[in-house]
C-alpha cells in the first residue's frame, strides 16, 4: 500500500520490468526484437519464413503506413515485397528498448546501401505470454510538436 496526500492505493510492481530496466545484458525482449530486425534483413525468402515462425504468434498482425499483414505467412510475404522494392536496404535499431508489461517500443532506421537513411520511425510491439510477438505497429518520422 502507498499513501500520497492522504489517499491510500495499492500499487502493483512488475518485477520483470524492473529486472529488465536494471540489467546491462540483453533482455529477452531485446533479444526477440533483435531477431525481429534480423528477420527484416534476411534476403532469403525461405530463411525469413523460418525466422518469422520462430518469433511471432499465429495471429500476429504487422501494420505500418506501407503494409497491413496478418499471420506468419502474410508477414513473410509482405517483408519480401518491401525488400524487393528497396534492394540492399537494411533495418537498424537506433534506440534502446523501452518496455513495460507486454509492450515495447524502439526507434529504427531503414538504411540505403550507401548508408543514407531512407526512412526513420518507431515500432510499438505487443508480446504474447510466451514472449513471441503478437503485434507490431510502425510509425514513420517524428511527431509534430503542438503549436
Phi, psi and omega in degrees: 000145180231136179243124178225125180052040178079002180255125179260131178219151178272132181243127177257128181251130178276102184298327179297320179294317179298315180298318179295323184286340186254359181260152177261351177279157177298131178277165175303324178296312179297320180298317178295318179293325175295323175293322177300315179294320177299323177299315178298326184271355182287118181282337183273122183301317182292317179295320179297317179300319176299315180297318180302310182299332181284335189240356180237161177278166180295331182258021183302148174229133177239123182221136173208183183300340182258343185209160173215102186235144177233151179075154181303318181294317180298321179290317179300318179293316181298317178296318178301318179296317178295320179297324178293327179284336183231065184300139177082354179281154179222154180257130182230134173285132185246357181226170169289170178264126176258113187227144169205151182049238180252023184239151173209153174223152179202154177266155182209164170228149168258121186251132176288164179304332179276003178093350179289154180272119179279321179200149177230157179183197176228155169241143171244121188242139173251136181252143173284164179304333180275002177094353178280160181283129179258328175204154174219127179241121181256144176234138180261142173077181179270153173286147178276129178297149176289134182287000000 
